Amino acid sequence: MSKIRTVQQHILDEERLYPGATGDFTALLTSLIVAAKIISREVNKAGLVKILGETDNVNVHGEIVMKLDEFAQHTICLAMGHSGHLCVMASEESENIIPIPDGSKRGNYVLMFDPLDGSSNIDVNASIGTIFSIHRKITNARDGSLEDCLQKGSRQAAAGYFIYGSSTVMVYTTGHGVHGFTLDPSLGEFLLSHENITTPARGKIYSINEGNVSQWDPGTRRYIDYLKENCKDHGHPYSLRYIGSLVADFHRNLLKGGIFLYPGPKGKLRLLYEAAPLAMVVEQAGGAASTGTERILDVQPTSLHQKVPLIIGSRDDVAEYNQFYVDATASAAD
């Protein structure tokens, strides 16, 4: 029988890797975990308490805000804004940076988050999730600023996600591998369930919205045709698996191997709240993430809601897509 380890025990073990650690980072993650437990509870009882459905509000992207979106946003802001460990926050649901409330202690970390990824799937009971990214403060002012938020993904101190499905799972990395924890509702604790996650170098699954085929670039079209019909190099065609919830599609492919694609030219997914944190997770698990031409973690953000193409998953699959994309771009230029 394997030993039982909670996420708090695991985070404390990680903290010991840094002799000068103050405990602030551990406390920050602990506060975020509490927020996720509250969101998980509401997600699981959503159909019973009639909080499903749309509000009358529209977010910065012109999308209808779901009621659980609002709840998740409010819960995270309330739990983290008064924690004393952050200098500023930013969310996919907020147009501008989110300052720390007056009267609250300021810390040295920055939190970027997507409060409820895949919220269009709420009413059909598909898996949804919360994605988070943590940076260290780089400016000298008491309050964090836009500059603190607009940092490359390669500078993240930690990243991860919570997925609310048949069970609630937390996956995170601090740059020392990737670990997964499953919430035991009877204990109210996240228990280690996936230690040292390593994604296969090549998978058998591709995840893409084929309804957008008319908008794909030639490289993406050729690559998908290759996976479906001409994938003789690997001995098998790939299978399409697409939920339409990024965190759910990513989580499956992380564990089983495969590739998720939301190609350009500009992409739809947000760099700071979706692409960069998941890129850190996948790279720490041995995978890769690119725009087709550039490593996601090397992309310099220029705005809070910047969108990028996202090709993410098994290392060899991403490299193969990149080659298709580059070759097609070169052919078009000739």
Summary of the structure (lengths in Angstrom):
residues: 334
radius of gyration: 19.6
end to end distance: 61.7
largest distance: 62.9
contacts: 1155
relative contact order: 0.13
helix: 39%
strand: 25%
